[in-house]
Amino acid sequence: MWTPVGRGRWHGRALTVWAAAAAHRGLLEPRPTPTREAAAKSRTLDRLYSSADRKVTPEKIDLSRFSVENIRNFSIIAHVDHGKSTLADRLLELTGTIDKTKNNKQVLDKLQVERERGITVKAQTASLFYNCEGKQYLLNLIDTPGHVDFSYEVSRSLSACQGVLLVVDANEGIQAQTVANFFLAFEAQLSIIPVINKVDLKNADPERVEKQIEKVFDIPSDECIKISAKLGTNVERVLQAVIERIPPPKVHRKNPFKALVFDSTFDQYRGVIANVALFDGVVSKGDKIVSAHTKKTYEVNEVGVLNPNEQPAHKLYAGQVGYLIAGMKDVTEAQIGDTLYLHKQPVEPLPGFKSAKPMVFAGMYPIDQSEYNNLKSAVEKLTINDSSVTVHRDSSLALGAGWRLGFLGLLHMEVFNQRLEQEYNASVILTTPTVPYKAVLSSAKLIKEYREKEITIINPAQFPDKSKVTEYLEPVVLGTIITPDEYTGKVMMLCQARRAVQKNMMYIDQNRVMLKYLFPLNEIVVDFYDSLKSLSSGYASFDYEDAGYQTAELVKMDILLNGNPVEELVTIVHKDKAHSVGKAICERLKDSLPRQLFEIAIQAAVGSKIIARETVKAYRKNVLAKCYGGDITRKMKLLKRQAEGKKKLRKIGNIEVPKDAFIKVLKTQCDK
Ligand SMILES: Nc1nc2c(ncn2[C@@H]2O[C@H](COP(=O)(O)OP(=O)(O)OP(=O)(O)O)[C@@H](O)[C@H]2O)c(=O)[nH]1
């Protein structure tokens, strides 16, 4: 942990330019004030995950007694809030993994950000020991996030599993992320057990949900298990189904050791803790292992299972899911998707994972440049745990050296920033998110410079001029919306206003419609979800998947101060939105620029065409105005302070622009 110096007046504030705007618009759930219940939950979790509990217990588990036939590896997948973590709590209790107490609420949501927001952002593994009909089973459960921004966690988790519990809320029924998660499991050829949860709710209609499951997923309704995870009703039946319907892993213990790293975390004392699924062989402390990715050799210091805390074991055997510590200290050594094997016993590496495709990019800068190195180390460590973030170095005249980060969505970006703050005590400035546009180049000079014809633009400052390109492309996504049919008209109008093209429409039951639309990504990243929720009284759900690129009429918009362009405020916009976006930026800049000795013209321009303008009138701030009488030392102090303040200004032409002004304006672009 490190404490940044010079955090000044931003200390303690979530200083993301975007986040402030997003919270203002209600894009993000406000961070709730801790309730008594939350405090009690937090205490329970602190107890569960306190350092004392993490201490290595002298008694190691002997996992050799679990033959491959008695192992089941499964994930719990569902739409947001349908009850995955609550079901995981009951499964942990039923198997005696944790004591049954009233405070067991979403026990596997270990991160502070998860507890505060009440959502899972990180998949969590727990090994459960379960006796059934005289046999002892080892059940490896992975609780996954429901939100689309974290679906990379789901797909990685599935690689360690042979089956899933597909949880569906008995009142809400199938939602957009239910469909997306079902297909992830289906394509991975996993056994799918449908679980209808919350049957205790007054409005629960499990029979209707059964029919939806049959219609949309072609799963016979008699395969559905109806439960209340909250009350524990019928949960034992879920465990039995896991044993009966999910096959044991297909592995060979006699073959040389081969394991997939499907997740990893960084511990400042022990280095990288890799979550591994063993495909072949056995591994134990003292073994020399090799990373297929780096070809580096390590000695294994510890192996074990998560129960749900780390519980060291003598050995891990093929078919099991556990953790492994081998003194990997560097971020480059801890690749998620890597294959580990024994020294001198090389194996064919496992396919690994497709790298995550960032949907939005934003600049990240330390609040104070002296914090750059500390922030760099924090970002590196956090990206070990969240490998879906992409990092490129970047710099800005106003904000100094920093990075351009790629995220899977805006919630992902906000959660990453919150984790930086909470887990690494780092406050940062995040700039406006932008989607990755592309340009097909026609200029031979540019093609030579970039060494390719089609370039991806993740920073608006790199946008090539129209005269040098054949066409611009914008990313598109295939969106799934599920809505009660009384809102269908309004939903369709919203989609049209966002330049979306309808691809499909299907009734999933008598009064619920599933719509498929092709959306330009930049039309949905900021506030689409909010608008959809508000026009459907909260009933419509939305999920999307990458659908490539389409030609788009994009323009680069400059912001000029007395004719001089401001590099930080260059924006790429669709031609039709340029005027409204430009006007909003000019207005915000007018409000945040201090008056100066001369008039300032603020203009938004596309090429040589001015599309919006505001004016800041001339004025000189007289810092001595309040100093009556002749106290010369006080006057000198005030003049000195004014001079120091000016050092924090950036000069554009002869205009002094404080850093604050940039931050406020970057916010506007999110508010549009
Ligand atoms: N009435 C009732 N409420 C339930 C039941 N199961 C879960 N809930 C509630 O539903 C809410 C969401 O539950 P979670 O377990 O956090 O849902 P989740 O699917 O893990 O949520 P994400 O991880 O954010 O996707 C919580 O308020 C739970 O108390 C149930 O069987 N009955």
The ligand as an ORCA input file, in Angstrom:
! r2SCAN-3c Opt
* xyz 0 1
  N     -36.783    -12.969     -1.824
  C     -35.620    -13.482     -2.234
  N     -34.570    -12.678     -2.439
  C     -33.410    -13.242     -2.868
  C     -33.285    -14.619     -3.090
  N     -32.020    -14.853     -3.523
  C     -31.383    -13.670     -3.563
  N     -32.216    -12.693     -3.165
  C     -31.911    -11.264     -3.063
  O     -31.615    -10.760     -4.354
  C     -30.606     -9.755     -4.276
  C     -29.455    -10.112     -5.218
  O     -28.847    -11.288     -4.743
  P     -27.334    -11.668     -5.098
  O     -27.098    -13.021     -4.535
  O     -26.404    -10.580     -4.731
  O     -27.439    -11.699     -6.668
  P     -26.265    -11.915     -7.710
  O     -26.877    -12.621     -8.851
  O     -25.100    -12.559     -7.056
  O     -25.906    -10.419     -8.090
  P     -24.639     -9.912     -8.991
  O     -23.458    -10.612     -8.496
  O     -24.594     -8.451     -8.739
  O     -24.974    -10.219    -10.393
  C     -30.182     -9.682     -2.805
  O     -30.885     -8.624     -2.209
  C     -30.655    -11.009     -2.239
  O     -30.961    -10.935     -0.865
  C     -34.426    -15.449     -2.832
  O     -34.428    -16.659     -2.981
  N     -35.562    -14.819     -2.425
*
